[in-house]
Amino acid sequence: MDAAVDPDALLMLAYARGDLAAFEALYARHRGMLYRFLLRSVRDPHRTDELFQETWSRVIGARERYQPQAKFSTWLLQIAHNLMIDGTRRQRPMADGDEAEVALANLATPEREQPDHALSAFERRRNLQLAIEQLPDEQRTAVLLRLEQELSLEEIAVVTGAGRETVKSRLRYAMNRLREVLSE
């Protein structure tokens, strides 16, 4: 990617040359987007804070090696995604099969809306958020990157390290599942 096309890449290159104001501008531009992505992906505010800090630490550490091969935001999300995956790999299951079955059986079933009740826009958004949270991790990540970050299939593939067709399949399965859940 040509750095001239992406103003954020130019800022990162300026930061690599020692321009601290360039980093401050990048941070101000991308902190909200990054935090929302992490929070929606890991659903744990404490873990989100850790990943947020670690992502920016990695950006700072990579400043001298940075090469604008993709949009800065894609590169930033790729770092965050890789950190999430690394964290998931290190986690060990907390419950055995029987404990998990008991815990799942005790979950409250969601209340069904009355057929004649029209959902407000807020309720529809909230239902969509809840449905997205129920998706498997890889599908949820692909959906969040597509819907909230408006990334293309190719950009999602770069962020997640998956092939374009794999991303396409994850999105298709996720959208089918969301339609199922939301039509119930």
N, C-alpha and C positions, 0 to 999 in steps of 0.2 A: 504494500500500500504506500502511496506517495504521501509523505508527511504534510505536503502543501494542501492536501485535500482535507485532512483532519486537524482542525485547530488544536484539539487536545494533544495530538501527537507532537505538534510544535511546542506546546507548553511543556510536555514531558522532556523533550530534547533540550529545551531551555533550562529546565530543572537539572538535567544531567550536567549542564555546563555551570551549575552553581546558582541559578536564579531561584531563590527561595519564594519569591512572589509568584512564580509560575506554578510551583507546587501548591501554594495556598489557593490559587485559582482552580487548579484541578480538584483539590479536595473540596472546595466550596461547590463546584459543579456536580460532583459525583457522589458525595457522601450520602445524601438522601436516597438516591437510587440504589446504591450498594447496600445500605442498611435495610431498606425495604426488601430487597431481594434475599438477603441473608435471613431476615426475620421470617419471611414467608416460607423460606425453604427449610429452616431448621426448627422453627416454632418454639424456640427457647431463648428468651431475652438475654440470659446470662451467656449462653453459648454464642448468640449473635454478636454480643459485645466483644467476646474473645476473637471470633472470626473476623470481625470488622477491623479490630486493631491489628491482627496478624496480616490481613490483606494489605493494609496501608504500610505496614512494616516491610512486607515483601516488595511493594512498589518502591519504597525508599531504597531498599537494598539492591534493587535491580536497575536503578536509575542510570548507572554508567554502562550497563549492558543493553539497555532498551533499544530495540529496533522496531520501528513502526511497520509491522507486517499485517496488522489488522487495526480496526478502529481502537482507540485507547479504551473506550468503554468495554469493548469485547475482550481485550486483553485483561482489564481489571476484573471482569466477571469470570474469566477463565481462572485467574488466580484464586478468587473466592470459591469457585466451584471445586477446584482441586483441593483446597484446604478442607472443604466440607467432606469430600470423599475420603481424604486421609483420616479425618476425625471419625467418620463412620467405620472405617476399617479397623481402627484401634478399639472401638467400643466392643464390649463383650455382652452377650445376652444377659439380661438381669433376672429373667424368670425361666423356669423349665416349662415344658409343654402343658402340664396340669395347672400350674399357677397362671399361665397365660390364658388358658381356657376359662378358668374361674373368673379372672379379671374381665375378660371379654363378655362373659355371660352376664356380669353385673353392670355393664354399661347401660345407661338409660337409652331407650330407643327414642329417636327424635319424634317430636309431636308432628302429626300430619296437619297440614293446613286444611281448613274447610273448603270444599269445592267451590262454594260461591264467594269466597273471600279473595278479593283482588290484592295481590302483593304490591306493596309500594316499591319504588326503585331501590330504596335502602334494603328492604328485605330480600329483594332479588339479588342484589350485590352480595349481601351477607350469605345467602344460600349458595351462591357461586363460590365464595371464599371457603365456606365449609366443605363444599364438594371438592374443591381443588386440594384442600388439606388431606382428604381421604385418598388421594391418588398415590400410587407407588412413587418413591423418591425420584426416579429417573423421569417418569411422566410428569410429575409436578414441576420439576426443574424446567423441563422443555416448555410446558405451558406457561410458566411464569416468565421465562425469557421471551416467549412469543407474544403473549398478551400484554405484559407490563413493560417490557423493554423494547418491544416491537422489533426484535431481531429476526433476520431472515433464517431460513433453514441452514444455509451455509454458516452463518455466524453462530447459530446454536451449536452446530457441529464442532466449530472451533472451540467454543467455550467448554463444551462437555467432553470433547475428545472422542465423540462418536461419529460414525459415518452419516452422511446426509440422509441416506435411506433409512437408517436406524432412527434418526431424529424424526423423519417423516412418519414412521410407524408408531413411535412413541406418542407423537401428537395425535395421530388418528385414533389410537386406542384410548388416549386420555379424553379426547373430545367425545368419543362414543360413550365412555363411562360417565362423563359429565352430563351428557344428554339424558342418559338413563336415570341418574340420581336426581336431576332437576325435574324430570317428568313424573317422578313418584309422588 
